[in-house]
């Protein structure tokens, strides 16, 4: 009996599929790799990449959208979907970001007497991954893990300002900020935002992985009258030092104690 080839084999329409691969899975991966090389994909580029007709490519795109692997940027173009962002967040947990951040967040909270929040990007905006709540003041801010933050928050501004150095991918207009503000955030590493309606202010800074990519934001959130708005305030300096400590411990996870 002749052994079957262990190399690539042609699909019915000419697409090369590695031996042992399921055609559907191989095609989905192929489209995701195409998307990784570009900001978006559309029906024409998907069909050309797969070597199939537009009706077949449309079925793939529609199914990937239904399962949150893709989402529409506009009527004709697709970008990475929320599920991929969630999988990315799971990868972050394997780096130990949330665990490593805990003691640092507690130390910052005790020092500045405000609630400290760690957020990750969910594909559309910041999502709260960990909270150390301050209770030293009669009035303080409480925020739940899993809360989704809006585009006008300090955390969203930080993610958007450093999108070129990010672990994540972004759609258009992910934060409500001017180019001047974004440039200042990149210069100082600090974003400050106040919500007049809620009377709450936040100061945020990026947290980077060992490769230098922004994987999270570390923020102080408090009653506006108690939160300094300067980018070089004691609160901002505490956040910058804390983010650096978390990043360093991702490289050396056994390091502990105060820095």
HELIX and SHEET records of a PDB file:
HELIX    1   1 UNK A   23  UNK A   36  1                                  14    
HELIX    2   2 UNK A   43  UNK A   50  1                                   8    
HELIX    3   3 UNK A   54  UNK A   66  1                                  13    
HELIX    4   4 UNK A   82  UNK A   95  1                                  14    
HELIX    5   5 UNK A   97  UNK A  112  1                                  16    
HELIX    6   6 UNK A  154  UNK A  161  1                                   8    
HELIX    7   7 UNK A  163  UNK A  165  5                                   3    
HELIX    8   8 UNK A  179  UNK A  188  1                                  10    
HELIX    9   9 UNK A  224  UNK A  226  5                                   3    
HELIX   10  10 UNK A  234  UNK A  251  1                                  18    
SHEET    1   A 2 UNK A   8  UNK A  10  0                                        
SHEET    2   A 2 UNK A  16  UNK A  18 -1                                        
SHEET    1   B 3 UNK A  41  UNK A  42  0                                        
SHEET    2   B 3 UNK A  77  UNK A  80 -1                                        
SHEET    3   B 3 UNK A  70  UNK A  72 -1                                        
SHEET    1   C 5 UNK A 126  UNK A 132  0                                        
SHEET    2   C 5 UNK A 115  UNK A 121 -1                                        
SHEET    3   C 5 UNK A 214  UNK A 223 -1                                        
SHEET    4   C 5 UNK A 200  UNK A 208 -1                                        
SHEET    5   C 5 UNK A 191  UNK A 195 -1                                        
END                                                                             
